[in-house]
Amino acid sequence: MKVVVGLSGGVDSSVTAYLLQQQGHEVVALFMRNWNDASVTLEDECPWIEDSNDALMVAQKLGIPFQVIDMSELYKERIVDYMFAEYEKGRTPNPDVLCNREVKFDVFMKTAMSLGADKVATGHYARVNSTFDENGKEIFHLLAGKDNNKDQSYFLCQLSQDQLSKALFPIGELTKPQVREIAKEIGLVTADKKDSQGLCFIGKVSLPQFLQQQLKPNEGEIVEIFKDSPLFSEEKPEFASKEEELEFLSRKINYKKSDGKVIGKHQGAQFFTIGQSRGLGIGGHKESCFIISREMENNIIFVGEGSHFPGLHKKALKIDNSELHWVREDMKLQNGESMEVMARFRYRQSLQKATLYQFENALYIEFDELQSAIAEGQFAAWYIDDELIGSGVIA
């Protein structure tokens, strides 16, 4: 089988290429150049050059063909511009999820197929397998990686059945230490290379610095809301339906300046996110202050003191049907149906017990426990056992 590997210059994709070669596949390495602006990276030199050199050395060591493809224009259009637009709206996007859906498993995959590839492989800590339904149709399953500490299935939560049918994740059965050990044993230059902490395929980027390149600073006020605010003392109303209750539990509280006290200034609400406590420059409190809301129209950030502040927590979240994606289309809920799942809305978050409720216009996720810092624009993903079956953008 001919397999094109997205060789990133890191240890994970390097070992991916090696394992496929050992399995007897015809392996071709492609390096994606997704960014060419070094002014926002944290190194003096543009990191993609170093990464592509490492990828080339790995390809030479393995004796496989190597090509660089320039996708920087597409990446800017589909990922970076979208990210800036979301931040301007006061939402919190996840560029890595988008990069997989829009770049790696869309345009990159199509490029690979045009080169005669049967499959595309990446160095994700995830697994894919398939079964056949009673009609003989092949169903693809996106499974969590065996290494609980590195599982990256969340980043793949927007992939379709068609994309999964062409995807391979060879290191999904391994742990990170095992991957590094393999790389050392065969003498790969990437064996001890640190994991990238930056945006997907851009490099080690300072996100605030990156945002400030495009979004202009705009001084605004920081308003503190207090725990004894009447906004939090409302008695829970009687609900005519479950949908009405879930709409209430997932609602965004619209704070006003008059609800609290001005305690500081900031340089633009678009540079911050819900749940953030660093970078606010707020003193004089026993506990850290956390952002509980952003009012974009008037450029106001609302904060509350302490990680247990009531305005920071919600029992439910909402996903509009237009933003809903089922990896397992055969398990899609119909109007009025519900399903018990495990869910998360951040990559590093441990899975939480929850119930999905599907209604005519939206799907709601109600958690067993209160959840901290649910932000609009984040991706929520849900699992049954270790299989990711669907995801959506939080409204």
ChimeraX attribute file (.defattr): number of C-alpha atoms within 10 A of each C-alpha:
attribute: neighborCount
match mode: 1-to-1
recipient: residues
	/A:1	13
	/A:2	18
	/A:3	25
	/A:4	31
	/A:5	27
	/A:6	24
	/A:7	31
	/A:8	24
	/A:9	26
	/A:10	22
	/A:11	27
	/A:12	24
	/A:13	26
	/A:14	31
	/A:15	26
	/A:16	25
	/A:17	29
	/A:18	22
	/A:19	16
	/A:20	22
	/A:21	17
	/A:22	11
	/A:23	9
	/A:24	10
	/A:25	15
	/A:26	17
	/A:27	27
	/A:28	23
	/A:29	26
	/A:30	23
	/A:31	24
	/A:32	22
	/A:33	20
	/A:34	20
	/A:35	20
	/A:36	16
	/A:37	12
	/A:38	16
	/A:39	14
	/A:40	21
	/A:41	19
	/A:42	15
	/A:43	12
	/A:44	9
	/A:45	11
	/A:46	19
	/A:47	21
	/A:48	23
	/A:49	13
	/A:50	12
	/A:51	20
	/A:52	22
	/A:53	15
	/A:54	22
	/A:55	29
	/A:56	23
	/A:57	18
	/A:58	28
	/A:59	24
	/A:60	12
	/A:61	14
	/A:62	16
	/A:63	12
	/A:64	16
	/A:65	14
	/A:66	20
	/A:67	15
	/A:68	14
	/A:69	12
	/A:70	14
	/A:71	17
	/A:72	18
	/A:73	14
	/A:74	15
	/A:75	22
	/A:76	14
	/A:77	11
	/A:78	16
	/A:79	21
	/A:80	21
	/A:81	12
	/A:82	16
	/A:83	21
	/A:84	19
	/A:85	15
	/A:86	17
	/A:87	20
	/A:88	17
	/A:89	17
	/A:90	23
	/A:91	23
	/A:92	24
	/A:93	22
	/A:94	20
	/A:95	19
	/A:96	18
	/A:97	22
	/A:98	25
	/A:99	21
	/A:100	19
	/A:101	19
	/A:102	20
	/A:103	21
	/A:104	19
	/A:105	25
	/A:106	15
	/A:107	15
	/A:108	21
	/A:109	23
	/A:110	15
	/A:111	16
	/A:112	23
	/A:113	17
	/A:114	10
	/A:115	13
	/A:116	13
	/A:117	20
	/A:118	16
	/A:119	20
	/A:120	27
	/A:121	25
	/A:122	24
	/A:123	23
	/A:124	21
	/A:125	26
	/A:126	27
	/A:127	24
	/A:128	20
	/A:129	15
	/A:130	13
	/A:131	10
	/A:132	10
	/A:133	10
	/A:134	6
	/A:135	6
	/A:136	8
	/A:137	10
	/A:138	14
	/A:139	18
	/A:140	20
	/A:141	20
	/A:142	26
	/A:143	24
	/A:144	23
	/A:145	24
	/A:146	18
	/A:147	18
	/A:148	11
	/A:149	11
	/A:150	18
	/A:151	21
	/A:152	21
	/A:153	24
	/A:154	26
	/A:155	23
	/A:156	24
	/A:157	25
	/A:158	26
	/A:159	24
	/A:160	19
	/A:161	18
	/A:162	12
	/A:163	18
	/A:164	22
	/A:165	18
	/A:166	18
	/A:167	22
	/A:168	23
	/A:169	21
	/A:170	23
	/A:171	27
	/A:172	24
	/A:173	14
	/A:174	15
	/A:175	18
	/A:176	18
	/A:177	10
	/A:178	13
	/A:179	18
	/A:180	19
	/A:181	15
	/A:182	18
	/A:183	22
	/A:184	15
	/A:185	9
	/A:186	13
	/A:187	12
	/A:188	23
	/A:189	18
	/A:190	23
	/A:191	20
	/A:192	13
	/A:193	14
	/A:194	9
	/A:195	11
	/A:196	14
	/A:197	11
	/A:198	15
	/A:199	16
	/A:200	20
	/A:201	21
	/A:202	23
	/A:203	21
	/A:204	19
	/A:205	20
	/A:206	15
	/A:207	14
	/A:208	13
	/A:209	15
	/A:210	16
	/A:211	19
	/A:212	17
	/A:213	12
	/A:214	12
	/A:215	17
	/A:216	12
	/A:217	15
	/A:218	12
	/A:219	13
	/A:220	17
	/A:221	20
	/A:222	24
	/A:223	24
	/A:224	22
	/A:225	23
	/A:226	18
	/A:227	16
	/A:228	9
	/A:229	12
	/A:230	9
	/A:231	15
	/A:232	12
	/A:233	10
	/A:234	8
	/A:235	6
	/A:236	9
	/A:237	8
	/A:238	8
	/A:239	11
	/A:240	8
	/A:241	8
	/A:242	12
	/A:243	18
	/A:244	11
	/A:245	16
	/A:246	20
	/A:247	15
	/A:248	17
	/A:249	17
	/A:250	21
	/A:251	15
	/A:252	16
	/A:253	12
	/A:254	10
	/A:255	18
	/A:256	13
	/A:257	17
	/A:258	9
	/A:259	16
	/A:260	17
	/A:261	15
	/A:262	17
	/A:263	14
	/A:264	15
	/A:265	16
	/A:266	19
	/A:267	16
	/A:268	21
	/A:269	27
	/A:270	28
	/A:271	21
	/A:272	23
	/A:273	22
	/A:274	22
	/A:275	20
	/A:276	15
	/A:277	20
	/A:278	12
	/A:279	8
	/A:280	19
	/A:281	10
	/A:282	14
	/A:283	11
	/A:284	7
	/A:285	9
	/A:286	8
	/A:287	11
	/A:288	17
	/A:289	23
	/A:290	26
	/A:291	24
	/A:292	29
	/A:293	26
	/A:294	24
	/A:295	17
	/A:296	17
	/A:297	9
	/A:298	12
	/A:299	18
	/A:300	24
	/A:301	30
	/A:302	27
	/A:303	30
	/A:304	25
	/A:305	22
	/A:306	16
	/A:307	17
	/A:308	12
	/A:309	17
	/A:310	20
	/A:311	24
	/A:312	22
	/A:313	18
	/A:314	19
	/A:315	19
	/A:316	24
	/A:317	27
	/A:318	23
	/A:319	24
	/A:320	16
	/A:321	16
	/A:322	10
	/A:323	14
	/A:324	18
	/A:325	20
	/A:326	21
	/A:327	25
	/A:328	18
	/A:329	13
	/A:330	10
	/A:331	11
	/A:332	16
	/A:333	16
	/A:334	12
	/A:335	13
	/A:336	12
	/A:337	12
	/A:338	16
	/A:339	14
	/A:340	16
	/A:341	20
	/A:342	20
	/A:343	25
	/A:344	21
	/A:345	24
	/A:346	18
	/A:347	18
	/A:348	12
	/A:349	9
	/A:350	12
	/A:351	16
	/A:352	18
	/A:353	17
	/A:354	22
	/A:355	19
	/A:356	22
	/A:357	22
	/A:358	21
	/A:359	18
	/A:360	11
	/A:361	10
	/A:362	18
	/A:363	27
	/A:364	24
	/A:365	27
	/A:366	23
	/A:367	21
	/A:368	12
	/A:369	13
	/A:370	13
	/A:371	17
	/A:372	18
	/A:373	20
	/A:374	24
	/A:375	23
	/A:376	21
	/A:377	20
	/A:378	19
	/A:379	28
	/A:380	23
	/A:381	28
	/A:382	28
	/A:383	23
	/A:384	14
	/A:385	11
	/A:386	16
	/A:387	20
	/A:388	25
	/A:389	24
	/A:390	25
	/A:391	25
	/A:392	24
	/A:393	25
	/A:394	25
	/A:395	18
